Amino acid sequence: MITLYTAATPNGHKVSIALEELELPYEVRAIDLSALEQREPWFLALNPNGRIPVIVDHDADELVVFESGAILLHLAERAGRLIGDDARGRSETIQWLMFQMSAIGPMMGQANVFARYAPEPIPYAIERYRRECRRLFEVLERRLDGREWLAADRYTIADIASFAWVRTHRWSGIDVEGLPRLHDWLARIAARPAVARGLAVPPRAAQSAADVEASARKMLA
C-alpha cells in the first residue's frame, strides 16, 4: 500500500495518473492548500520543502518520497513499467522527464504567477514566460514528429509528466495553434481510462480550483 499526499494540481496529477496506470494500491490524503496545510510541521517532516505530492511506500520500509519526478521514477522502477525496457529507453524516459521538471513545469508555473496571482500585472514578465512556454511546446511538437510518445517508443512517465502540465495551457494563456502533433498527443493520453481516473484524484470537493488559487495568493503575500 502507498499513501499519496496530494492536491488537484499538475504535479499532484502526475502521481495519481501513474498510480492508476501502474495499478498500484494506494490511499489518498488530500492536502488543503488553501489552509496552507503543506506548511504544517507534520507535513514538513515528510517534505522539508512543503510541497505536494509526497508518497509513503509502506511496502518499502515506510519510504518517504517527495518531488513528483522522483516519485514517478520510484513507482515506475518498482512496477517495472512506464520507463522503457532497455538502457536506451530508460535514459530517454529520464531525459524527457527531466525536461518537464526543469523547463515545462517551472516556466508554466511562472506564467501562472505573473498572469494570475501577481498584485499588479507586469506585461514583460507575462509575455516572457508565455513565449518561453510556447517555445517548449514547439520542442515537444518536433519531438513528436513521426512518433506517438516522447521516449522509449512507448507511453512512459515522461508523457505523464508533461501531459499533466501541458493540458492546462488555456489556464496559463499559452497559444497552442499550429501544433497538431501536440494536440494529437494530448488527445491520446486524455483518452486513457487510467488518466481520467488519475485526474479525479483527489475529489474536487476536497481540493477545488478556488482553493488552489487562494493558496497561491497566500504563498505570494
mmCIF file of the C-alpha atoms, coordinates in Angstrom:
data_MODEL
# 
_entry.id   MODEL 
# 
loop_
_atom_site.group_PDB 
_atom_site.id 
_atom_site.type_symbol 
_atom_site.label_atom_id 
_atom_site.label_alt_id 
_atom_site.label_comp_id 
_atom_site.label_asym_id 
_atom_site.label_entity_id 
_atom_site.label_seq_id 
_atom_site.pdbx_PDB_ins_code 
_atom_site.Cartn_x 
_atom_site.Cartn_y 
_atom_site.Cartn_z 
_atom_site.occupancy 
_atom_site.B_iso_or_equiv 
_atom_site.pdbx_formal_charge 
_atom_site.auth_seq_id 
_atom_site.auth_comp_id 
_atom_site.auth_asym_id 
_atom_site.auth_atom_id 
_atom_site.pdbx_PDB_model_num 
ATOM 1   C CA . MET A 1 1   ? 0.000   0.000  0.000   1.00 0.00 ? 1   MET A CA 1 
ATOM 2   C CA . ILE A 1 2   ? 1.082   3.556  -0.758  1.00 0.00 ? 2   ILE A CA 1 
ATOM 3   C CA . THR A 1 3   ? -0.214  6.712  0.886   1.00 0.00 ? 3   THR A CA 1 
ATOM 4   C CA . LEU A 1 4   ? -0.406  9.665  -1.503  1.00 0.00 ? 4   LEU A CA 1 
ATOM 5   C CA . TYR A 1 5   ? -0.460  13.172 -0.053  1.00 0.00 ? 5   TYR A CA 1 
ATOM 6   C CA . THR A 1 6   ? -1.720  15.355 -2.862  1.00 0.00 ? 6   THR A CA 1 
ATOM 7   C CA . ALA A 1 7   ? -3.931  18.118 -4.230  1.00 0.00 ? 7   ALA A CA 1 
ATOM 8   C CA . ALA A 1 8   ? -5.606  18.795 -7.578  1.00 0.00 ? 8   ALA A CA 1 
ATOM 9   C CA . THR A 1 9   ? -2.605  20.385 -9.299  1.00 0.00 ? 9   THR A CA 1 
ATOM 10  C CA . PRO A 1 10  ? -0.495  19.304 -12.286 1.00 0.00 ? 10  PRO A CA 1 
ATOM 11  C CA . ASN A 1 11  ? 2.238   17.911 -10.048 1.00 0.00 ? 11  ASN A CA 1 
ATOM 12  C CA . GLY A 1 12  ? -0.301  16.048 -7.970  1.00 0.00 ? 12  GLY A CA 1 
ATOM 13  C CA . HIS A 1 13  ? -1.974  14.631 -11.052 1.00 0.00 ? 13  HIS A CA 1 
ATOM 14  C CA . LYS A 1 14  ? 1.310   13.277 -12.389 1.00 0.00 ? 14  LYS A CA 1 
ATOM 15  C CA . VAL A 1 15  ? 1.472   10.857 -9.492  1.00 0.00 ? 15  VAL A CA 1 
ATOM 16  C CA . SER A 1 16  ? -2.192  9.886  -9.281  1.00 0.00 ? 16  SER A CA 1 
ATOM 17  C CA . ILE A 1 17  ? -2.179  9.128  -13.024 1.00 0.00 ? 17  ILE A CA 1 
ATOM 18  C CA . ALA A 1 18  ? 0.940   6.986  -12.669 1.00 0.00 ? 18  ALA A CA 1 
ATOM 19  C CA . LEU A 1 19  ? -0.535  5.081  -9.735  1.00 0.00 ? 19  LEU A CA 1 
ATOM 20  C CA . GLU A 1 20  ? -3.675  4.388  -11.749 1.00 0.00 ? 20  GLU A CA 1 
ATOM 21  C CA . GLU A 1 21  ? -1.717  3.351  -14.828 1.00 0.00 ? 21  GLU A CA 1 
ATOM 22  C CA . LEU A 1 22  ? 0.509   1.010  -12.804 1.00 0.00 ? 22  LEU A CA 1 
ATOM 23  C CA . GLU A 1 23  ? -2.469  -0.372 -10.851 1.00 0.00 ? 23  GLU A CA 1 
ATOM 24  C CA . LEU A 1 24  ? -0.637  0.019  -7.567  1.00 0.00 ? 24  LEU A CA 1 
ATOM 25  C CA . PRO A 1 25  ? -2.825  0.056  -4.440  1.00 0.00 ? 25  PRO A CA 1 
ATOM 26  C CA . TYR A 1 26  ? -2.881  3.439  -2.745  1.00 0.00 ? 26  TYR A CA 1 
ATOM 27  C CA . GLU A 1 27  ? -4.882  5.629  -0.443  1.00 0.00 ? 27  GLU A CA 1 
ATOM 28  C CA . VAL A 1 28  ? -5.258  9.374  -0.759  1.00 0.00 ? 28  VAL A CA 1 
ATOM 29  C CA . ARG A 1 29  ? -4.697  12.031 1.862   1.00 0.00 ? 29  ARG A CA 1 
ATOM 30  C CA . ALA A 1 30  ? -5.870  15.312 0.326   1.00 0.00 ? 30  ALA A CA 1 
ATOM 31  C CA . ILE A 1 31  ? -3.839  18.329 1.443   1.00 0.00 ? 31  ILE A CA 1 
ATOM 32  C CA . ASP A 1 32  ? -5.744  21.581 1.948   1.00 0.00 ? 32  ASP A CA 1 
ATOM 33  C CA . LEU A 1 33  ? -3.539  24.076 0.144   1.00 0.00 ? 33  LEU A CA 1 
ATOM 34  C CA . SER A 1 34  ? -5.877  26.972 0.883   1.00 0.00 ? 34  SER A CA 1 
ATOM 35  C CA . ALA A 1 35  ? -5.275  26.421 4.593   1.00 0.00 ? 35  ALA A CA 1 
ATOM 36  C CA . LEU A 1 36  ? -1.517  26.055 3.975   1.00 0.00 ? 36  LEU A CA 1 
ATOM 37  C CA . GLU A 1 37  ? -1.636  22.552 5.431   1.00 0.00 ? 37  GLU A CA 1 
ATOM 38  C CA . GLN A 1 38  ? 1.527   21.809 3.436   1.00 0.00 ? 38  GLN A CA 1 
ATOM 39  C CA . ARG A 1 39  ? 3.385   24.192 5.762   1.00 0.00 ? 39  ARG A CA 1 
ATOM 40  C CA . GLU A 1 40  ? 2.387   22.399 8.947   1.00 0.00 ? 40  GLU A CA 1 
ATOM 41  C CA . PRO A 1 41  ? 5.179   20.668 10.924  1.00 0.00 ? 41  PRO A CA 1 
ATOM 42  C CA . TRP A 1 42  ? 3.843   17.161 10.335  1.00 0.00 ? 42  TRP A CA 1 
ATOM 43  C CA . PHE A 1 43  ? 3.904   17.685 6.563   1.00 0.00 ? 43  PHE A CA 1 
ATOM 44  C CA . LEU A 1 44  ? 7.314   19.372 6.596   1.00 0.00 ? 44  LEU A CA 1 
ATOM 45  C CA . ALA A 1 45  ? 8.605   16.235 8.306   1.00 0.00 ? 45  ALA A CA 1 
ATOM 46  C CA . LEU A 1 46  ? 7.652   14.393 5.105   1.00 0.00 ? 46  LEU A CA 1 
ATOM 47  C CA . ASN A 1 47  ? 8.810   17.067 2.663   1.00 0.00 ? 47  ASN A CA 1 
ATOM 48  C CA . PRO A 1 48  ? 11.002  19.837 4.085   1.00 0.00 ? 48  PRO A CA 1 
ATOM 49  C CA . ASN A 1 49  ? 10.147  21.961 1.033   1.00 0.00 ? 49  ASN A CA 1 
ATOM 50  C CA . GLY A 1 50  ? 6.454   21.993 1.929   1.00 0.00 ? 50  GLY A CA 1 
ATOM 51  C CA . ARG A 1 51  ? 5.131   20.961 -1.470  1.00 0.00 ? 51  ARG A CA 1 
ATOM 52  C CA . ILE A 1 52  ? 2.824   18.249 -2.745  1.00 0.00 ? 52  ILE A CA 1 
ATOM 53  C CA . PRO A 1 53  ? 2.886   15.493 -3.824  1.00 0.00 ? 53  PRO A CA 1 
ATOM 54  C CA . VAL A 1 54  ? 4.513   13.127 -1.361  1.00 0.00 ? 54  VAL A CA 1 
ATOM 55  C CA . ILE A 1 55  ? 4.177   9.367  -1.073  1.00 0.00 ? 55  ILE A CA 1 
ATOM 56  C CA . VAL A 1 56  ? 4.894   6.954  1.732   1.00 0.00 ? 56  VAL A CA 1 
ATOM 57  C CA . ASP A 1 57  ? 5.611   3.476  0.368   1.00 0.00 ? 57  ASP A CA 1 
ATOM 58  C CA . HIS A 1 58  ? 4.599   1.201  3.225   1.00 0.00 ? 58  HIS A CA 1 
ATOM 59  C CA . ASP A 1 59  ? 5.921   -1.859 1.389   1.00 0.00 ? 59  ASP A CA 1 
ATOM 60  C CA . ALA A 1 60  ? 9.410   -0.350 1.174   1.00 0.00 ? 60  ALA A CA 1 
ATOM 61  C CA . ASP A 1 61  ? 10.116  0.108  4.863   1.00 0.00 ? 61  ASP A CA 1 
ATOM 62  C CA . GLU A 1 62  ? 7.927   3.237  5.090   1.00 0.00 ? 62  GLU A CA 1 
ATOM 63  C CA . LEU A 1 63  ? 9.993   5.003  2.438   1.00 0.00 ? 63  LEU A CA 1 
ATOM 64  C CA . VAL A 1 64  ? 9.024   8.661  2.001   1.00 0.00 ? 64  VAL A CA 1 
ATOM 65  C CA . VAL A 1 65  ? 9.492   10.117 -1.492  1.00 0.00 ? 65  VAL A CA 1 
ATOM 66  C CA . PHE A 1 66  ? 8.906   13.764 -2.388  1.00 0.00 ? 66  PHE A CA 1 
ATOM 67  C CA . GLU A 1 67  ? 9.350   15.686 -5.672  1.00 0.00 ? 67  GLU A CA 1 
ATOM 68  C CA . SER A 1 68  ? 6.973   14.488 -8.361  1.00 0.00 ? 68  SER A CA 1 
ATOM 69  C CA . GLY A 1 69  ? 9.718   13.378 -10.764 1.00 0.00 ? 69  GLY A CA 1 
ATOM 70  C CA . ALA A 1 70  ? 11.409  11.291 -8.078  1.00 0.00 ? 70  ALA A CA 1 
ATOM 71  C CA . ILE A 1 71  ? 8.059   9.749  -7.196  1.00 0.00 ? 71  ILE A CA 1 
ATOM 72  C CA . LEU A 1 72  ? 7.379   8.842  -10.832 1.00 0.00 ? 72  LEU A CA 1 
ATOM 73  C CA . LEU A 1 73  ? 10.784  7.170  -11.110 1.00 0.00 ? 73  LEU A CA 1 
ATOM 74  C CA . HIS A 1 74  ? 10.242  5.259  -7.874  1.00 0.00 ? 74  HIS A CA 1 
ATOM 75  C CA . LEU A 1 75  ? 6.838   3.987  -8.968  1.00 0.00 ? 75  LEU A CA 1 
ATOM 76  C CA . ALA A 1 76  ? 7.933   3.034  -12.482 1.00 0.00 ? 76  ALA A CA 1 
ATOM 77  C CA . GLU A 1 77  ? 11.014  1.209  -11.234 1.00 0.00 ? 77  GLU A CA 1 
ATOM 78  C CA . ARG A 1 78  ? 9.019   -0.545 -8.537  1.00 0.00 ? 78  ARG A CA 1 
ATOM 79  C CA . ALA A 1 79  ? 6.451   -1.775 -11.073 1.00 0.00 ? 79  ALA A CA 1 
ATOM 80  C CA . GLY A 1 80  ? 8.904   -2.341 -13.923 1.00 0.00 ? 80  GLY A CA 1 
ATOM 81  C CA . ARG A 1 81  ? 6.681   -0.414 -16.317 1.00 0.00 ? 81  ARG A CA 1 
ATOM 82  C CA . LEU A 1 82  ? 6.360   3.011  -17.966 1.00 0.00 ? 82  LEU A CA 1 
ATOM 83  C CA . ILE A 1 83  ? 10.110  3.526  -18.087 1.00 0.00 ? 83  ILE A CA 1 
ATOM 84  C CA . GLY A 1 84  ? 11.439  1.582  -21.104 1.00 0.00 ? 84  GLY A CA 1 
ATOM 85  C CA . ASP A 1 85  ? 12.763  -1.930 -21.441 1.00 0.00 ? 85  ASP A CA 1 
ATOM 86  C CA . ASP A 1 86  ? 16.459  -1.264 -22.048 1.00 0.00 ? 86  ASP A CA 1 
ATOM 87  C CA . ALA A 1 87  ? 19.188  1.216  -21.135 1.00 0.00 ? 87  ALA A CA 1 
ATOM 88  C CA . ARG A 1 88  ? 18.464  3.477  -24.095 1.00 0.00 ? 88  ARG A CA 1 
ATOM 89  C CA . GLY A 1 89  ? 14.725  3.561  -23.439 1.00 0.00 ? 89  GLY A CA 1 
ATOM 90  C CA . ARG A 1 90  ? 15.239  4.220  -19.742 1.00 0.00 ? 90  ARG A CA 1 
ATOM 91  C CA . SER A 1 91  ? 17.685  7.039  -20.491 1.00 0.00 ? 91  SER A CA 1 
ATOM 92  C CA . GLU A 1 92  ? 15.313  8.646  -22.993 1.00 0.00 ? 92  GLU A CA 1 
ATOM 93  C CA . THR A 1 93  ? 12.482  8.451  -20.477 1.00 0.00 ? 93  THR A CA 1 
ATOM 94  C CA . ILE A 1 94  ? 14.535  10.107 -17.761 1.00 0.00 ? 94  ILE A CA 1 
ATOM 95  C CA . GLN A 1 95  ? 15.762  12.821 -20.147 1.00 0.00 ? 95  GLN A CA 1 
ATOM 96  C CA . TRP A 1 96  ? 12.236  13.799 -21.163 1.00 0.00 ? 96  TRP A CA 1 
ATOM 97  C CA . LEU A 1 97  ? 11.035  13.546 -17.582 1.00 0.00 ? 97  LEU A CA 1 
ATOM 98  C CA . MET A 1 98  ? 13.786  15.993 -16.573 1.00 0.00 ? 98  MET A CA 1 
ATOM 99  C CA . PHE A 1 99  ? 12.782  18.251 -19.481 1.00 0.00 ? 99  PHE A CA 1 
ATOM 100 C CA . GLN A 1 100 ? 9.370   18.595 -17.880 1.00 0.00 ? 100 GLN A CA 1 
ATOM 101 C CA . MET A 1 101 ? 10.769  19.015 -14.377 1.00 0.00 ? 101 MET A CA 1 
ATOM 102 C CA . SER A 1 102 ? 13.363  21.633 -15.316 1.00 0.00 ? 102 SER A CA 1 
ATOM 103 C CA . ALA A 1 103 ? 11.564  23.502 -18.085 1.00 0.00 ? 103 ALA A CA 1 
ATOM 104 C CA . ILE A 1 104 ? 7.853   22.992 -18.729 1.00 0.00 ? 104 ILE A CA 1 
ATOM 105 C CA . GLY A 1 105 ? 6.712   22.925 -15.107 1.00 0.00 ? 105 GLY A CA 1 
ATOM 106 C CA . PRO A 1 106 ? 8.753   25.893 -13.851 1.00 0.00 ? 106 PRO A CA 1 
ATOM 107 C CA . MET A 1 107 ? 8.018   28.064 -16.891 1.00 0.00 ? 107 MET A CA 1 
ATOM 108 C CA . MET A 1 108 ? 4.277   27.387 -16.840 1.00 0.00 ? 108 MET A CA 1 
ATOM 109 C CA . GLY A 1 109 ? 4.295   27.994 -13.105 1.00 0.00 ? 109 GLY A CA 1 
ATOM 110 C CA . GLN A 1 110 ? 5.900   31.403 -13.584 1.00 0.00 ? 110 GLN A CA 1 
ATOM 111 C CA . ALA A 1 111 ? 3.474   32.227 -16.384 1.00 0.00 ? 111 ALA A CA 1 
ATOM 112 C CA . ASN A 1 112 ? 0.635   31.499 -13.975 1.00 0.00 ? 112 ASN A CA 1 
ATOM 113 C CA . VAL A 1 113 ? 2.150   33.587 -11.186 1.00 0.00 ? 113 VAL A CA 1 
ATOM 114 C CA . PHE A 1 114 ? 2.600   36.726 -13.272 1.00 0.00 ? 114 PHE A CA 1 
ATOM 115 C CA . ALA A 1 115 ? -0.629  36.420 -15.267 1.00 0.00 ? 115 ALA A CA 1 
ATOM 116 C CA . ARG A 1 116 ? -2.965  35.394 -12.447 1.00 0.00 ? 116 ARG A CA 1 
ATOM 117 C CA . TYR A 1 117 ? -1.549  35.990 -8.982  1.00 0.00 ? 117 TYR A CA 1 
ATOM 118 C CA . ALA A 1 118 ? 0.777   38.999 -9.066  1.00 0.00 ? 118 ALA A CA 1 
ATOM 119 C CA . PRO A 1 119 ? -0.647  42.067 -7.252  1.00 0.00 ? 119 PRO A CA 1 
ATOM 120 C CA . GLU A 1 120 ? -0.038  44.171 -10.374 1.00 0.00 ? 120 GLU A CA 1 
ATOM 121 C CA . PRO A 1 121 ? 0.314   42.976 -13.980 1.00 0.00 ? 121 PRO A CA 1 
ATOM 122 C CA . ILE A 1 122 ? 3.828   43.062 -15.388 1.00 0.00 ? 122 ILE A CA 1 
ATOM 123 C CA . PRO A 1 123 ? 3.381   42.729 -19.163 1.00 0.00 ? 123 PRO A CA 1 
ATOM 124 C CA . TYR A 1 124 ? 7.055   41.972 -19.832 1.00 0.00 ? 124 TYR A CA 1 
ATOM 125 C CA . ALA A 1 125 ? 7.078   39.059 -17.378 1.00 0.00 ? 125 ALA A CA 1 
ATOM 126 C CA . ILE A 1 126 ? 3.764   37.665 -18.625 1.00 0.00 ? 126 ILE A CA 1 
ATOM 127 C CA . GLU A 1 127 ? 4.902   37.783 -22.247 1.00 0.00 ? 127 GLU A CA 1 
ATOM 128 C CA . ARG A 1 128 ? 8.360   36.428 -21.426 1.00 0.00 ? 128 ARG A CA 1 
ATOM 129 C CA . TYR A 1 129 ? 7.074   33.289 -19.681 1.00 0.00 ? 129 TYR A CA 1 
ATOM 130 C CA . ARG A 1 130 ? 4.240   32.635 -22.115 1.00 0.00 ? 130 ARG A CA 1 
ATOM 131 C CA . ARG A 1 131 ? 6.670   32.961 -25.016 1.00 0.00 ? 131 ARG A CA 1 
ATOM 132 C CA . GLU A 1 132 ? 9.088   30.535 -23.376 1.00 0.00 ? 132 GLU A CA 1 
ATOM 133 C CA . CYS A 1 133 ? 6.267   28.055 -22.746 1.00 0.00 ? 133 CYS A CA 1 
ATOM 134 C CA . ARG A 1 134 ? 5.287   28.246 -26.390 1.00 0.00 ? 134 ARG A CA 1 
ATOM 135 C CA . ARG A 1 135 ? 8.908   27.539 -27.366 1.00 0.00 ? 135 ARG A CA 1 
ATOM 136 C CA . LEU A 1 136 ? 8.948   24.488 -25.089 1.00 0.00 ? 136 LEU A CA 1 
ATOM 137 C CA . PHE A 1 137 ? 5.698   23.251 -26.621 1.00 0.00 ? 137 PHE A CA 1 
ATOM 138 C CA . GLU A 1 138 ? 7.354   23.582 -30.031 1.00 0.00 ? 138 GLU A CA 1 
ATOM 139 C CA . VAL A 1 139 ? 10.175  21.352 -28.752 1.00 0.00 ? 139 VAL A CA 1 
ATOM 140 C CA . LEU A 1 140 ? 7.547   18.726 -27.926 1.00 0.00 ? 140 LEU A CA 1 
ATOM 141 C CA . GLU A 1 141 ? 5.923   19.221 -31.339 1.00 0.00 ? 141 GLU A CA 1 
ATOM 142 C CA . ARG A 1 142 ? 9.225   18.483 -33.086 1.00 0.00 ? 142 ARG A CA 1 
ATOM 143 C CA . ARG A 1 143 ? 9.906   15.502 -30.839 1.00 0.00 ? 143 ARG A CA 1 
ATOM 144 C CA . LEU A 1 144 ? 6.528   14.012 -31.758 1.00 0.00 ? 144 LEU A CA 1 
ATOM 145 C CA . ASP A 1 145 ? 7.237   14.164 -35.478 1.00 0.00 ? 145 ASP A CA 1 
ATOM 146 C CA . GLY A 1 146 ? 6.835   10.568 -36.671 1.00 0.00 ? 146 GLY A CA 1 
ATOM 147 C CA . ARG A 1 147 ? 6.264   9.161  -33.186 1.00 0.00 ? 147 ARG A CA 1 
ATOM 148 C CA . GLU A 1 148 ? 3.346   8.787  -30.780 1.00 0.00 ? 148 GLU A CA 1 
ATOM 149 C CA . TRP A 1 149 ? 5.219   9.163  -27.500 1.00 0.00 ? 149 TRP A CA 1 
ATOM 150 C CA . LEU A 1 150 ? 8.108   11.185 -26.110 1.00 0.00 ? 150 LEU A CA 1 
ATOM 151 C CA . ALA A 1 151 ? 10.500  8.386  -25.163 1.00 0.00 ? 151 ALA A CA 1 
ATOM 152 C CA . ALA A 1 152 ? 11.344  4.711  -25.425 1.00 0.00 ? 152 ALA A CA 1 
ATOM 153 C CA . ASP A 1 153 ? 8.949   4.233  -28.384 1.00 0.00 ? 153 ASP A CA 1 
ATOM 154 C CA . ARG A 1 154 ? 6.105   3.817  -25.922 1.00 0.00 ? 154 ARG A CA 1 
ATOM 155 C CA . TYR A 1 155 ? 3.954   5.596  -23.355 1.00 0.00 ? 155 TYR A CA 1 
ATOM 156 C CA . THR A 1 156 ? 6.031   6.334  -20.245 1.00 0.00 ? 156 THR A CA 1 
ATOM 157 C CA . ILE A 1 157 ? 6.222   8.515  -17.171 1.00 0.00 ? 157 ILE A CA 1 
ATOM 158 C CA . ALA A 1 158 ? 7.775   11.162 -19.443 1.00 0.00 ? 158 ALA A CA 1 
ATOM 159 C CA . ASP A 1 159 ? 4.450   11.502 -21.245 1.00 0.00 ? 159 ASP A CA 1 
ATOM 160 C CA . ILE A 1 160 ? 2.517   11.549 -17.975 1.00 0.00 ? 160 ILE A CA 1 
ATOM 161 C CA . ALA A 1 161 ? 4.689   14.310 -16.512 1.00 0.00 ? 161 ALA A CA 1 
ATOM 162 C CA . SER A 1 162 ? 4.408   16.683 -19.465 1.00 0.00 ? 162 SER A CA 1 
ATOM 163 C CA . PHE A 1 163 ? 0.740   15.894 -20.122 1.00 0.00 ? 163 PHE A CA 1 
ATOM 164 C CA . ALA A 1 164 ? -0.266  16.918 -16.604 1.00 0.00 ? 164 ALA A CA 1 
ATOM 165 C CA . TRP A 1 165 ? 1.094   20.405 -17.256 1.00 0.00 ? 165 TRP A CA 1 
ATOM 166 C CA . VAL A 1 166 ? 0.540   20.930 -20.989 1.00 0.00 ? 166 VAL A CA 1 
ATOM 167 C CA . ARG A 1 167 ? -3.161  20.058 -20.693 1.00 0.00 ? 167 ARG A CA 1 
ATOM 168 C CA . THR A 1 168 ? -3.568  23.259 -18.606 1.00 0.00 ? 168 THR A CA 1 
ATOM 169 C CA . HIS A 1 169 ? -2.306  25.542 -21.385 1.00 0.00 ? 169 HIS A CA 1 
ATOM 170 C CA . ARG A 1 170 ? -5.548  27.540 -21.520 1.00 0.00 ? 170 ARG A CA 1 
ATOM 171 C CA . TRP A 1 171 ? -5.264  28.414 -17.828 1.00 0.00 ? 171 TRP A CA 1 
ATOM 172 C CA . SER A 1 172 ? -1.728  29.652 -18.480 1.00 0.00 ? 172 SER A CA 1 
ATOM 173 C CA . GLY A 1 173 ? -2.738  31.596 -21.580 1.00 0.00 ? 173 GLY A CA 1 
ATOM 174 C CA . ILE A 1 174 ? -0.321  29.762 -23.868 1.00 0.00 ? 174 ILE A CA 1 
ATOM 175 C CA . ASP A 1 175 ? -1.000  29.696 -27.601 1.00 0.00 ? 175 ASP A CA 1 
ATOM 176 C CA . VAL A 1 176 ? -1.073  26.129 -28.988 1.00 0.00 ? 176 VAL A CA 1 
ATOM 177 C CA . GLU A 1 177 ? -2.260  26.927 -32.501 1.00 0.00 ? 177 GLU A CA 1 
ATOM 178 C CA . GLY A 1 178 ? -0.270  25.287 -35.267 1.00 0.00 ? 178 GLY A CA 1 
ATOM 179 C CA . LEU A 1 179 ? 0.908   22.371 -33.103 1.00 0.00 ? 179 LEU A CA 1 
ATOM 180 C CA . PRO A 1 180 ? -1.108  19.435 -34.494 1.00 0.00 ? 180 PRO A CA 1 
ATOM 181 C CA . ARG A 1 181 ? 1.126   16.675 -33.182 1.00 0.00 ? 181 ARG A CA 1 
ATOM 182 C CA . LEU A 1 182 ? 0.944   18.147 -29.686 1.00 0.00 ? 182 LEU A CA 1 
ATOM 183 C CA . HIS A 1 183 ? -2.852  18.230 -29.881 1.00 0.00 ? 183 HIS A CA 1 
ATOM 184 C CA . ASP A 1 184 ? -2.966  14.596 -31.041 1.00 0.00 ? 184 ASP A CA 1 
ATOM 185 C CA . TRP A 1 185 ? -0.611  13.542 -28.251 1.00 0.00 ? 185 TRP A CA 1 
ATOM 186 C CA . LEU A 1 186 ? -2.760  15.283 -25.643 1.00 0.00 ? 186 LEU A CA 1 
ATOM 187 C CA . ALA A 1 187 ? -5.864  13.569 -27.018 1.00 0.00 ? 187 ALA A CA 1 
ATOM 188 C CA . ARG A 1 188 ? -4.226  10.118 -26.994 1.00 0.00 ? 188 ARG A CA 1 
ATOM 189 C CA . ILE A 1 189 ? -3.279  10.468 -23.357 1.00 0.00 ? 189 ILE A CA 1 
ATOM 190 C CA . ALA A 1 190 ? -6.575  12.032 -22.265 1.00 0.00 ? 190 ALA A CA 1 
ATOM 191 C CA . ALA A 1 191 ? -8.453  9.075  -23.793 1.00 0.00 ? 191 ALA A CA 1 
ATOM 192 C CA . ARG A 1 192 ? -6.764  6.576  -21.469 1.00 0.00 ? 192 ARG A CA 1 
ATOM 193 C CA . PRO A 1 193 ? -9.130  5.391  -18.701 1.00 0.00 ? 193 PRO A CA 1 
ATOM 194 C CA . ALA A 1 194 ? -6.371  5.426  -16.081 1.00 0.00 ? 194 ALA A CA 1 
ATOM 195 C CA . VAL A 1 195 ? -5.644  9.059  -16.916 1.00 0.00 ? 195 VAL A CA 1 
ATOM 196 C CA . ALA A 1 196 ? -9.276  10.025 -16.377 1.00 0.00 ? 196 ALA A CA 1 
ATOM 197 C CA . ARG A 1 197 ? -9.224  8.269  -13.018 1.00 0.00 ? 197 ARG A CA 1 
ATOM 198 C CA . GLY A 1 198 ? -5.970  9.937  -12.016 1.00 0.00 ? 198 GLY A CA 1 
ATOM 199 C CA . LEU A 1 199 ? -7.262  13.397 -12.892 1.00 0.00 ? 199 LEU A CA 1 
ATOM 200 C CA . ALA A 1 200 ? -10.162 12.838 -10.484 1.00 0.00 ? 200 ALA A CA 1 
ATOM 201 C CA . VAL A 1 201 ? -7.749  12.499 -7.530  1.00 0.00 ? 201 VAL A CA 1 
ATOM 202 C CA . PRO A 1 202 ? -8.330  13.948 -5.050  1.00 0.00 ? 202 PRO A CA 1 
ATOM 203 C CA . PRO A 1 203 ? -12.069 14.576 -5.421  1.00 0.00 ? 203 PRO A CA 1 
ATOM 204 C CA . ARG A 1 204 ? -12.733 18.197 -6.296  1.00 0.00 ? 204 ARG A CA 1 
ATOM 205 C CA . ALA A 1 205 ? -14.811 18.605 -3.152  1.00 0.00 ? 205 ALA A CA 1 
ATOM 206 C CA . ALA A 1 206 ? -11.609 18.101 -1.185  1.00 0.00 ? 206 ALA A CA 1 
ATOM 207 C CA . GLN A 1 207 ? -9.469  20.474 -3.275  1.00 0.00 ? 207 GLN A CA 1 
ATOM 208 C CA . SER A 1 208 ? -11.167 22.908 -5.621  1.00 0.00 ? 208 SER A CA 1 
ATOM 209 C CA . ALA A 1 209 ? -9.570  25.208 -8.166  1.00 0.00 ? 209 ALA A CA 1 
ATOM 210 C CA . ALA A 1 210 ? -10.593 28.124 -5.946  1.00 0.00 ? 210 ALA A CA 1 
ATOM 211 C CA . ASP A 1 211 ? -8.714  26.518 -3.062  1.00 0.00 ? 211 ASP A CA 1 
ATOM 212 C CA . VAL A 1 212 ? -5.579  26.208 -5.174  1.00 0.00 ? 212 VAL A CA 1 
ATOM 213 C CA . GLU A 1 213 ? -5.825  29.842 -6.295  1.00 0.00 ? 213 GLU A CA 1 
ATOM 214 C CA . ALA A 1 214 ? -6.388  31.037 -2.731  1.00 0.00 ? 214 ALA A CA 1 
ATOM 215 C CA . SER A 1 215 ? -3.340  29.098 -1.605  1.00 0.00 ? 215 SER A CA 1 
ATOM 216 C CA . ALA A 1 216 ? -1.190  30.570 -4.372  1.00 0.00 ? 216 ALA A CA 1 
ATOM 217 C CA . ARG A 1 217 ? -2.184  34.081 -3.363  1.00 0.00 ? 217 ARG A CA 1 
ATOM 218 C CA . LYS A 1 218 ? -1.381  33.374 0.285   1.00 0.00 ? 218 LYS A CA 1 
ATOM 219 C CA . MET A 1 219 ? 2.024   31.971 -0.578  1.00 0.00 ? 219 MET A CA 1 
ATOM 220 C CA . LEU A 1 220 ? 2.877   35.084 -2.604  1.00 0.00 ? 220 LEU A CA 1 
ATOM 221 C CA . ALA A 1 221 ? 1.642   37.505 0.050   1.00 0.00 ? 221 ALA A CA 1 
# 
